[in-house]
Amino acid sequence: MISQSTKRPANERMVGLLRAALAEILAEVLQRGYHGKAGIELSVQDGTIQHIRRSMEKTQR
């Protein structure tokens, strides 16, 4: 079922952007000295990814 929904042209593009966003966030937060939260939020409408929202919150120690 996942493979069928990602074959839509809009989802193919957005899944690529999602993978890139996750890689960028991981590269930033998986460093010594980083303390905080990171997240990715998807807005989906009728099985199609509409928006990708990235968030990072750094805690000062």
All heavy atoms as TSV, in Angstrom:
chain	resi	resn	atom	element	x	y	z
A	1	MET	N	N	0.823	-1.190	0.000
A	1	MET	CA	C	0.000	0.000	0.000
A	1	MET	C	C	0.869	1.257	0.000
A	1	MET	O	O	0.567	2.212	-0.653
A	1	MET	CB	C	-0.932	0.000	1.206
A	1	MET	CG	C	-1.844	1.189	1.188
A	1	MET	SD	S	-3.490	0.847	1.720
A	1	MET	CE	C	-3.449	1.285	3.402
A	2	ILE	N	N	1.982	1.253	0.723
A	2	ILE	CA	C	2.862	2.411	0.737
A	2	ILE	C	C	3.431	2.678	-0.649
A	2	ILE	O	O	3.494	3.814	-1.085
A	2	ILE	CB	C	4.000	2.224	1.769
A	2	ILE	CG1	C	3.420	2.242	3.182
A	2	ILE	CG2	C	5.056	3.295	1.620
A	2	ILE	CD1	C	4.412	1.923	4.262
A	3	SER	N	N	3.817	1.624	-1.351
A	3	SER	CA	C	4.411	1.818	-2.672
A	3	SER	C	C	3.422	2.414	-3.664
A	3	SER	O	O	3.802	3.163	-4.544
A	3	SER	CB	C	4.968	0.509	-3.210
A	3	SER	OG	O	3.936	-0.435	-3.363
A	4	GLN	N	N	2.136	2.101	-3.525
A	4	GLN	CA	C	1.137	2.662	-4.428
A	4	GLN	C	C	0.979	4.161	-4.221
A	4	GLN	O	O	0.894	4.915	-5.170
A	4	GLN	CB	C	-0.213	1.979	-4.231
A	4	GLN	CG	C	-0.239	0.541	-4.689
A	4	GLN	CD	C	-1.560	-0.125	-4.359
A	4	GLN	OE1	O	-2.361	0.392	-3.608
A	4	GLN	NE2	N	-1.756	-1.296	-4.925
A	5	SER	N	N	0.957	4.609	-2.959
A	5	SER	CA	C	0.743	6.028	-2.697
A	5	SER	C	C	1.965	6.871	-3.034
A	5	SER	O	O	1.843	8.031	-3.386
A	5	SER	CB	C	0.330	6.255	-1.244
A	5	SER	OG	O	1.347	5.800	-0.385
A	6	THR	N	N	3.157	6.295	-2.940
A	6	THR	CA	C	4.348	7.082	-3.267
A	6	THR	C	C	4.565	7.193	-4.763
A	6	THR	O	O	5.358	8.003	-5.213
A	6	THR	CB	C	5.619	6.493	-2.622
A	6	THR	OG1	O	5.784	5.156	-3.063
A	6	THR	CG2	C	5.560	6.558	-1.116
A	7	LYS	N	N	3.866	6.394	-5.561
A	7	LYS	CA	C	4.033	6.455	-7.009
A	7	LYS	C	C	3.325	7.654	-7.628
A	7	LYS	O	O	3.547	7.952	-8.793
A	7	LYS	CB	C	3.551	5.153	-7.655
A	7	LYS	CG	C	4.498	3.993	-7.369
A	7	LYS	CD	C	4.071	2.744	-8.075
A	7	LYS	CE	C	5.052	1.628	-7.756
A	7	LYS	NZ	N	4.677	0.369	-8.375
A	8	ARG	N	N	2.494	8.344	-6.858
A	8	ARG	CA	C	1.878	9.558	-7.368
A	8	ARG	C	C	2.990	10.581	-7.554
A	8	ARG	O	O	3.863	10.738	-6.691
A	8	ARG	CB	C	0.850	10.099	-6.378
A	8	ARG	CG	C	-0.319	9.188	-6.190
A	8	ARG	CD	C	-1.273	9.749	-5.168
A	8	ARG	NE	N	-2.302	8.771	-4.871
A	8	ARG	CZ	C	-3.001	8.758	-3.762
A	8	ARG	NH1	N	-2.789	9.688	-2.839
A	8	ARG	NH2	N	-3.908	7.842	-3.557
A	9	PRO	N	N	2.991	11.311	-8.659
A	9	PRO	CA	C	4.080	12.263	-8.916
A	9	PRO	C	C	4.310	13.260	-7.779
A	9	PRO	O	O	5.450	13.535	-7.415
A	9	PRO	CB	C	3.643	12.970	-10.192
A	9	PRO	CG	C	2.744	11.998	-10.877
A	9	PRO	CD	C	2.053	11.241	-9.778
A	10	ALA	N	N	3.236	13.775	-7.210
A	10	ALA	CA	C	3.390	14.748	-6.111
A	10	ALA	C	C	4.043	14.093	-4.901
A	10	ALA	O	O	4.913	14.685	-4.257
A	10	ALA	CB	C	2.033	15.331	-5.730
A	11	ASN	N	N	3.641	12.864	-4.582
A	11	ASN	CA	C	4.227	12.182	-3.431
A	11	ASN	C	C	5.675	11.777	-3.691
A	11	ASN	O	O	6.486	11.811	-2.780
A	11	ASN	CB	C	3.400	10.955	-3.046
A	11	ASN	CG	C	2.224	11.309	-2.164
A	11	ASN	OD1	O	2.137	12.399	-1.615
A	11	ASN	ND2	N	1.296	10.377	-2.033
A	12	GLU	N	N	5.994	11.396	-4.901
A	12	GLU	CA	C	7.385	11.039	-5.209
A	12	GLU	C	C	8.303	12.214	-4.896
A	12	GLU	O	O	9.351	12.056	-4.280
A	12	GLU	CB	C	7.531	10.636	-6.673
A	12	GLU	CG	C	7.005	9.257	-6.987
A	12	GLU	CD	C	7.233	8.860	-8.436
A	12	GLU	OE1	O	8.002	9.546	-9.140
A	12	GLU	OE2	O	6.638	7.858	-8.853
A	13	ARG	N	N	7.907	13.394	-5.339
A	13	ARG	CA	C	8.697	14.600	-5.097
A	13	ARG	C	C	8.787	14.904	-3.600
A	13	ARG	O	O	9.860	15.176	-3.064
A	13	ARG	CB	C	8.065	15.778	-5.839
A	13	ARG	CG	C	8.804	17.074	-5.674
A	13	ARG	CD	C	8.119	18.192	-6.486
A	13	ARG	NE	N	8.449	19.469	-5.937
A	13	ARG	CZ	C	7.815	20.061	-4.929
A	13	ARG	NH1	N	6.774	19.510	-4.377
A	13	ARG	NH2	N	8.207	21.220	-4.480
A	14	MET	N	N	7.649	14.832	-2.909
A	14	MET	CA	C	7.617	15.166	-1.493
A	14	MET	C	C	8.367	14.140	-0.644
A	14	MET	O	O	8.996	14.505	0.343
A	14	MET	CB	C	6.170	15.314	-1.008
A	14	MET	CG	C	5.444	16.496	-1.629
A	14	MET	SD	S	6.254	18.074	-1.321
A	14	MET	CE	C	5.491	18.527	0.211
A	15	VAL	N	N	8.321	12.882	-1.017
A	15	VAL	CA	C	9.076	11.862	-0.284
A	15	VAL	C	C	10.574	12.140	-0.420
A	15	VAL	O	O	11.331	11.989	0.535
A	15	VAL	CB	C	8.697	10.436	-0.741
A	15	VAL	CG1	C	9.684	9.403	-0.221
A	15	VAL	CG2	C	7.285	10.100	-0.291
A	16	GLY	N	N	11.006	12.573	-1.581
A	16	GLY	CA	C	12.407	12.967	-1.758
A	16	GLY	C	C	12.772	14.137	-0.855
A	16	GLY	O	O	13.833	14.135	-0.222
A	17	LEU	N	N	11.885	15.128	-0.783
A	17	LEU	CA	C	12.119	16.277	0.105
A	17	LEU	C	C	12.109	15.851	1.566
A	17	LEU	O	O	12.905	16.344	2.371
A	17	LEU	CB	C	11.056	17.359	-0.131
A	17	LEU	CG	C	11.099	18.067	-1.471
A	17	LEU	CD1	C	9.899	18.998	-1.623
A	17	LEU	CD2	C	12.397	18.853	-1.611
A	18	LEU	N	N	11.233	14.925	1.914
A	18	LEU	CA	C	11.155	14.421	3.281
A	18	LEU	C	C	12.442	13.703	3.677
A	18	LEU	O	O	12.983	13.932	4.760
A	18	LEU	CB	C	9.959	13.474	3.409
A	18	LEU	CG	C	9.747	12.782	4.742
A	18	LEU	CD1	C	9.548	13.791	5.856
A	18	LEU	CD2	C	8.550	11.851	4.649
A	19	ARG	N	N	12.949	12.881	2.791
A	19	ARG	CA	C	14.212	12.173	3.071
A	19	ARG	C	C	15.364	13.156	3.243
A	19	ARG	O	O	16.199	13.010	4.130
A	19	ARG	CB	C	14.518	11.185	1.958
A	19	ARG	CG	C	13.621	9.978	1.989
A	19	ARG	CD	C	13.996	8.969	0.938
A	19	ARG	NE	N	13.180	7.770	1.110
A	19	ARG	CZ	C	12.628	7.107	0.121
A	19	ARG	NH1	N	12.831	7.477	-1.128
A	19	ARG	NH2	N	11.897	6.038	0.357
A	20	ALA	N	N	15.407	14.180	2.401
A	20	ALA	CA	C	16.464	15.189	2.505
A	20	ALA	C	C	16.342	15.966	3.818
A	20	ALA	O	O	17.348	16.233	4.486
A	20	ALA	CB	C	16.407	16.139	1.311
A	21	ALA	N	N	15.126	16.322	4.186
A	21	ALA	CA	C	14.905	17.063	5.430
A	21	ALA	C	C	15.332	16.236	6.633
A	21	ALA	O	O	15.991	16.751	7.551
A	21	ALA	CB	C	13.434	17.467	5.552
A	22	LEU	N	N	14.986	14.961	6.640
A	22	LEU	CA	C	15.381	14.089	7.740
A	22	LEU	C	C	16.894	13.953	7.818
A	22	LEU	O	O	17.479	14.025	8.901
A	22	LEU	CB	C	14.727	12.718	7.595
A	22	LEU	CG	C	15.037	11.709	8.699
A	22	LEU	CD1	C	14.638	12.237	10.063
A	22	LEU	CD2	C	14.344	10.390	8.404
A	23	ALA	N	N	17.547	13.801	6.691
A	23	ALA	CA	C	19.011	13.689	6.676
A	23	ALA	C	C	19.664	14.952	7.224
A	23	ALA	O	O	20.621	14.879	7.997
A	23	ALA	CB	C	19.497	13.403	5.256
A	24	GLU	N	N	19.134	16.116	6.845
A	24	GLU	CA	C	19.690	17.385	7.332
A	24	GLU	C	C	19.499	17.532	8.837
A	24	GLU	O	O	20.421	17.939	9.551
A	24	GLU	CB	C	19.040	18.561	6.614
A	24	GLU	CG	C	19.454	18.689	5.168
A	24	GLU	CD	C	18.684	19.767	4.428
A	24	GLU	OE1	O	17.993	20.583	5.091
A	24	GLU	OE2	O	18.750	19.804	3.189
A	25	ILE	N	N	18.302	17.210	9.316
A	25	ILE	CA	C	18.043	17.312	10.754
A	25	ILE	C	C	18.949	16.365	11.525
A	25	ILE	O	O	19.556	16.738	12.529
A	25	ILE	CB	C	16.558	17.030	11.071
A	25	ILE	CG1	C	15.701	18.230	10.658
A	25	ILE	CG2	C	16.346	16.727	12.547
A	25	ILE	CD1	C	14.219	18.019	10.844
A	26	LEU	N	N	19.063	15.134	11.064
A	26	LEU	CA	C	19.920	14.166	11.758
A	26	LEU	C	C	21.368	14.624	11.793
A	26	LEU	O	O	22.047	14.478	12.806
A	26	LEU	CB	C	19.806	12.788	11.102
A	26	LEU	CG	C	18.498	12.044	11.345
A	26	LEU	CD1	C	18.473	10.765	10.519
A	26	LEU	CD2	C	18.299	11.745	12.815
A	27	ALA	N	N	21.848	15.189	10.701
A	27	ALA	CA	C	23.230	15.673	10.663
A	27	ALA	C	C	23.462	16.774	11.699
A	27	ALA	O	O	24.533	16.858	12.295
A	27	ALA	CB	C	23.567	16.190	9.265
A	28	GLU	N	N	22.450	17.599	11.931
A	28	GLU	CA	C	22.591	18.690	12.899
A	28	GLU	C	C	22.459	18.219	14.341
A	28	GLU	O	O	23.223	18.645	15.206
A	28	GLU	CB	C	21.562	19.777	12.615
A	28	GLU	CG	C	21.855	20.546	11.347
A	28	GLU	CD	C	20.880	21.697	11.148
A	28	GLU	OE1	O	20.648	22.454	12.120
A	28	GLU	OE2	O	20.361	21.822	10.031
A	29	VAL	N	N	21.474	17.361	14.622
A	29	VAL	CA	C	21.204	17.016	16.018
A	29	VAL	C	C	22.059	15.885	16.560
A	29	VAL	O	O	22.209	15.759	17.771
A	29	VAL	CB	C	19.702	16.691	16.245
A	29	VAL	CG1	C	18.839	17.867	15.856
A	29	VAL	CG2	C	19.262	15.438	15.526
A	30	LEU	N	N	22.615	15.058	15.701
A	30	LEU	CA	C	23.423	13.945	16.192
A	30	LEU	C	C	24.885	14.354	16.375
A	30	LEU	O	O	25.804	13.610	16.046
A	30	LEU	CB	C	23.291	12.740	15.240
A	30	LEU	CG	C	21.883	12.164	15.138
A	30	LEU	CD1	C	21.866	10.971	14.190
A	30	LEU	CD2	C	21.334	11.776	16.502
A	31	GLN	N	N	25.071	15.530	16.903
A	31	GLN	CA	C	26.394	16.071	17.207
A	31	GLN	C	C	26.544	16.152	18.722
A	31	GLN	O	O	25.571	16.458	19.421
A	31	GLN	CB	C	26.541	17.489	16.627
A	31	GLN	CG	C	26.383	17.586	15.134
A	31	GLN	CD	C	27.578	17.009	14.406
A	31	GLN	OE1	O	28.699	17.102	14.861
A	31	GLN	NE2	N	27.321	16.389	13.257
A	32	ARG	N	N	27.740	15.917	19.199
A	32	ARG	CA	C	27.993	16.127	20.630
A	32	ARG	C	C	27.666	17.564	20.970
A	32	ARG	O	O	27.966	18.480	20.213
A	32	ARG	CB	C	29.456	15.865	20.959
A	32	ARG	CG	C	29.735	14.425	21.296
A	32	ARG	CD	C	31.165	14.239	21.780
A	32	ARG	NE	N	31.408	14.720	23.133
A	32	ARG	CZ	C	31.137	14.028	24.242
A	32	ARG	NH1	N	30.587	12.848	24.152
A	32	ARG	NH2	N	31.427	14.516	25.429
A	33	GLY	N	N	27.017	17.738	22.097
A	33	GLY	CA	C	26.695	19.079	22.555
A	33	GLY	C	C	25.292	19.534	22.185
A	33	GLY	O	O	24.821	20.545	22.692
A	34	TYR	N	N	24.618	18.808	21.301
A	34	TYR	CA	C	23.244	19.200	20.966
A	34	TYR	C	C	22.307	18.601	21.995
A	34	TYR	O	O	22.339	17.405	22.267
A	34	TYR	CB	C	22.831	18.715	19.564
A	34	TYR	CG	C	21.430	19.189	19.217
A	34	TYR	CD1	C	21.230	20.410	18.607
A	34	TYR	CD2	C	20.319	18.427	19.543
A	34	TYR	CE1	C	19.953	20.860	18.314
A	34	TYR	CE2	C	19.044	18.877	19.260
A	34	TYR	CZ	C	18.862	20.094	18.652
A	34	TYR	OH	O	17.604	20.538	18.383
A	35	HIS	N	N	21.473	19.444	22.576
A	35	HIS	CA	C	20.444	19.010	23.516
A	35	HIS	C	C	19.152	19.683	23.070
A	35	HIS	O	O	19.120	20.899	22.894
A	35	HIS	CB	C	20.770	19.457	24.948
A	35	HIS	CG	C	22.099	18.972	25.427
A	35	HIS	ND1	N	22.285	17.719	25.961
A	35	HIS	CD2	C	23.318	19.569	25.425
A	35	HIS	CE1	C	23.556	17.570	26.288
A	35	HIS	NE2	N	24.208	18.675	25.970
A	36	GLY	N	N	18.117	18.922	22.862
A	36	GLY	CA	C	16.862	19.532	22.470
A	36	GLY	C	C	15.938	18.566	21.762
A	36	GLY	O	O	16.029	17.357	21.933
A	37	LYS	N	N	15.054	19.138	20.967
A	37	LYS	CA	C	14.058	18.355	20.246
A	37	LYS	C	C	14.156	18.665	18.760
A	37	LYS	O	O	14.520	19.768	18.371
A	37	LYS	CB	C	12.643	18.730	20.698
A	37	LYS	CG	C	12.354	18.433	22.141
A	37	LYS	CD	C	10.939	18.876	22.472
A	37	LYS	CE	C	10.635	18.658	23.934
A	37	LYS	NZ	N	9.255	19.055	24.263
A	38	ALA	N	N	13.789	17.681	17.962
A	38	ALA	CA	C	13.724	17.876	16.517
A	38	ALA	C	C	12.523	17.098	16.010
A	38	ALA	O	O	12.165	16.059	16.564
A	38	ALA	CB	C	15.000	17.377	15.846
A	39	GLY	N	N	11.892	17.611	14.982
A	39	GLY	CA	C	10.732	16.905	14.471
A	39	GLY	C	C	10.425	17.254	13.029
A	39	GLY	O	O	10.879	18.267	12.500
A	40	ILE	N	N	9.656	16.368	12.426
A	40	ILE	CA	C	9.143	16.592	11.078
A	40	ILE	C	C	7.652	16.315	11.133
A	40	ILE	O	O	7.222	15.284	11.667
A	40	ILE	CB	C	9.821	15.676	10.042
A	40	ILE	CG1	C	11.293	16.039	9.914
A	40	ILE	CG2	C	9.116	15.777	8.698
A	40	ILE	CD1	C	12.047	15.225	8.902
A	41	GLU	N	N	6.879	17.227	10.594
A	41	GLU	CA	C	5.424	17.095	10.582
A	41	GLU	C	C	4.942	17.134	9.137
A	41	GLU	O	O	5.396	17.965	8.350
A	41	GLU	CB	C	4.818	18.262	11.365
A	41	GLU	CG	C	3.320	18.255	11.445
A	41	GLU	CD	C	2.810	19.436	12.246
A	41	GLU	OE1	O	3.475	19.835	13.224
A	41	GLU	OE2	O	1.757	19.967	11.874
A	42	LEU	N	N	4.063	16.222	8.793
A	42	LEU	CA	C	3.514	16.165	7.442
A	42	LEU	C	C	2.057	16.586	7.465
A	42	LEU	O	O	1.311	16.170	8.335
A	42	LEU	CB	C	3.568	14.739	6.897
A	42	LEU	CG	C	4.911	14.045	6.847
A	42	LEU	CD1	C	4.727	12.627	6.378
A	42	LEU	CD2	C	5.849	14.790	5.946
A	43	SER	N	N	1.671	17.372	6.491
A	43	SER	CA	C	0.259	17.656	6.251
A	43	SER	C	C	-0.141	16.832	5.038
A	43	SER	O	O	0.478	16.937	3.983
A	43	SER	CB	C	0.032	19.133	5.951
A	43	SER	OG	O	0.375	19.922	7.059
A	44	VAL	N	N	-1.163	15.998	5.210
A	44	VAL	CA	C	-1.590	15.096	4.152
A	44	VAL	C	C	-3.064	15.335	3.860
A	44	VAL	O	O	-3.870	15.502	4.773
A	44	VAL	CB	C	-1.375	13.623	4.571
A	44	VAL	CG1	C	-1.820	12.673	3.477
A	44	VAL	CG2	C	0.080	13.376	4.939
A	45	GLN	N	N	-3.389	15.382	2.593
A	45	GLN	CA	C	-4.779	15.555	2.185
A	45	GLN	C	C	-5.096	14.518	1.115
A	45	GLN	O	O	-4.426	14.476	0.076
A	45	GLN	CB	C	-4.990	16.968	1.654
A	45	GLN	CG	C	-6.436	17.336	1.457
A	45	GLN	CD	C	-6.570	18.817	1.156
A	45	GLN	OE1	O	-5.725	19.410	0.482
A	45	GLN	NE2	N	-7.618	19.418	1.662
A	46	ASP	N	N	-6.076	13.687	1.388
A	46	ASP	CA	C	-6.522	12.655	0.453
A	46	ASP	C	C	-5.362	11.771	-0.029
A	46	ASP	O	O	-5.247	11.448	-1.204
A	46	ASP	CB	C	-7.252	13.289	-0.734
A	46	ASP	CG	C	-8.035	12.268	-1.553
A	46	ASP	OD1	O	-8.451	11.241	-0.977
A	46	ASP	OD2	O	-8.218	12.492	-2.758
A	47	GLY	N	N	-4.465	11.431	0.915
A	47	GLY	CA	C	-3.361	10.538	0.586
A	47	GLY	C	C	-2.187	11.189	-0.113
A	47	GLY	O	O	-1.262	10.503	-0.531
A	48	THR	N	N	-2.204	12.513	-0.227
A	48	THR	CA	C	-1.115	13.225	-0.888
A	48	THR	C	C	-0.463	14.179	0.112
A	48	THR	O	O	-1.155	14.958	0.765
A	48	THR	CB	C	-1.640	14.022	-2.099
A	48	THR	OG1	O	-2.256	13.108	-3.010
A	48	THR	CG2	C	-0.512	14.744	-2.818
A	49	ILE	N	N	0.854	14.113	0.222
A	49	ILE	CA	C	1.584	15.005	1.121
A	49	ILE	C	C	1.481	16.421	0.577
A	49	ILE	O	O	1.840	16.690	-0.569
A	49	ILE	CB	C	3.065	14.587	1.240
A	49	ILE	CG1	C	3.180	13.161	1.767
A	49	ILE	CG2	C	3.829	15.571	2.138
A	49	ILE	CD1	C	4.575	12.574	1.666
A	50	GLN	N	N	0.989	17.334	1.415
A	50	GLN	CA	C	0.823	18.725	1.019
A	50	GLN	C	C	2.000	19.592	1.478
A	50	GLN	O	O	2.495	20.418	0.727
A	50	GLN	CB	C	-0.477	19.301	1.605
A	50	GLN	CG	C	-1.716	18.561	1.162
A	50	GLN	CD	C	-1.970	18.697	-0.323
A	50	GLN	OE1	O	-1.913	19.792	-0.868
A	50	GLN	NE2	N	-2.238	17.592	-0.978
A	51	HIS	N	N	2.408	19.412	2.742
A	51	HIS	CA	C	3.460	20.250	3.333
A	51	HIS	C	C	4.339	19.411	4.244
A	51	HIS	O	O	3.872	18.456	4.858
A	51	HIS	CB	C	2.854	21.384	4.170
A	51	HIS	CG	C	1.911	22.251	3.426
A	51	HIS	ND1	N	2.326	23.194	2.530
A	51	HIS	CD2	C	0.567	22.309	3.441
A	51	HIS	CE1	C	1.269	23.810	2.030
A	51	HIS	NE2	N	0.179	23.279	2.565
A	52	ILE	N	N	5.587	19.825	4.343
A	52	ILE	CA	C	6.532	19.232	5.289
A	52	ILE	C	C	7.029	20.367	6.174
A	52	ILE	O	O	7.501	21.387	5.670
A	52	ILE	CB	C	7.731	18.581	4.561
A	52	ILE	CG1	C	7.250	17.464	3.639
A	52	ILE	CG2	C	8.751	18.064	5.575
A	52	ILE	CD1	C	8.324	16.943	2.704
A	53	ARG	N	N	6.882	20.175	7.470
A	53	ARG	CA	C	7.338	21.195	8.423
A	53	ARG	C	C	8.437	20.596	9.288
A	53	ARG	O	O	8.256	19.553	9.907
A	53	ARG	CB	C	6.174	21.651	9.303
A	53	ARG	CG	C	6.596	22.688	10.338
A	53	ARG	CD	C	5.418	23.220	11.086
A	53	ARG	NE	N	4.601	23.972	10.136
A	53	ARG	CZ	C	3.308	24.200	10.299
A	53	ARG	NH1	N	2.674	23.744	11.338
A	53	ARG	NH2	N	2.646	24.901	9.405
A	54	ARG	N	N	9.581	21.263	9.306
A	54	ARG	CA	C	10.710	20.831	10.136
A	54	ARG	C	C	10.790	21.736	11.346
A	54	ARG	O	O	10.560	22.936	11.241
A	54	ARG	CB	C	12.026	20.971	9.376
A	54	ARG	CG	C	12.097	20.173	8.137
A	54	ARG	CD	C	13.317	20.449	7.298
A	54	ARG	NE	N	14.330	21.278	7.917
A	54	ARG	CZ	C	15.587	21.336	7.530
A	54	ARG	NH1	N	15.984	20.620	6.524
A	54	ARG	NH2	N	16.439	22.113	8.127
A	55	SER	N	N	11.160	21.157	12.479
A	55	SER	CA	C	11.343	21.989	13.661
A	55	SER	C	C	12.531	21.477	14.470
A	55	SER	O	O	12.785	20.279	14.511
A	55	SER	CB	C	10.084	21.996	14.523
A	55	SER	OG	O	9.801	20.702	14.998
A	56	MET	N	N	13.256	22.416	15.032
A	56	MET	CA	C	14.367	22.079	15.923
A	56	MET	C	C	14.309	23.052	17.081
A	56	MET	O	O	14.099	24.245	16.902
A	56	MET	CB	C	15.707	22.212	15.198
A	56	MET	CG	C	15.901	21.137	14.160
A	56	MET	SD	S	17.457	21.260	13.267
A	56	MET	CE	C	18.626	21.400	14.569
A	57	GLU	N	N	14.472	22.510	18.266
A	57	GLU	CA	C	14.433	23.312	19.474
A	57	GLU	C	C	15.664	22.947	20.305
A	57	GLU	O	O	15.819	21.805	20.716
A	57	GLU	CB	C	13.151	22.959	20.231
A	57	GLU	CG	C	12.874	23.796	21.424
A	57	GLU	CD	C	11.543	23.386	22.029
A	57	GLU	OE1	O	10.525	23.397	21.304
A	57	GLU	OE2	O	11.546	23.046	23.216
A	58	LYS	N	N	16.532	23.907	20.479
A	58	LYS	CA	C	17.780	23.644	21.198
A	58	LYS	C	C	17.641	24.110	22.641
A	58	LYS	O	O	17.161	25.201	22.906
A	58	LYS	CB	C	18.935	24.370	20.517
A	58	LYS	CG	C	20.290	23.939	20.990
A	58	LYS	CD	C	21.388	24.473	20.112
A	58	LYS	CE	C	22.708	23.900	20.525
A	58	LYS	NZ	N	23.797	24.346	19.670
A	59	THR	N	N	18.077	23.268	23.567
A	59	THR	CA	C	18.046	23.578	24.975
A	59	THR	C	C	19.422	24.073	25.408
A	59	THR	O	O	20.429	23.418	25.117
A	59	THR	CB	C	17.674	22.320	25.791
A	59	THR	OG1	O	16.421	21.835	25.335
A	59	THR	CG2	C	17.602	22.612	27.275
A	60	GLN	N	N	19.459	25.203	26.070
A	60	GLN	CA	C	20.724	25.734	26.584
A	60	GLN	C	C	21.022	25.081	27.925
A	60	GLN	O	O	20.174	25.020	28.791
A	60	GLN	CB	C	20.631	27.254	26.765
A	60	GLN	CG	C	20.397	28.005	25.476
A	60	GLN	CD	C	21.541	27.871	24.509
A	60	GLN	OE1	O	22.701	27.895	24.863
A	60	GLN	NE2	N	21.194	27.705	23.237
A	61	ARG	N	N	22.229	24.569	28.073
A	61	ARG	CA	C	22.631	23.919	29.324
A	61	ARG	C	C	23.757	24.669	29.943
A	61	ARG	O	O	24.591	25.216	29.345
A	61	ARG	CB	C	23.050	22.487	29.076
A	61	ARG	CG	C	21.874	21.617	28.761
A	61	ARG	CD	C	22.341	20.195	28.677
A	61	ARG	NE	N	21.185	19.350	28.944
A	61	ARG	CZ	C	21.279	18.111	29.313
A	61	ARG	NH1	N	22.427	17.534	29.468
A	61	ARG	NH2	N	20.218	17.385	29.519
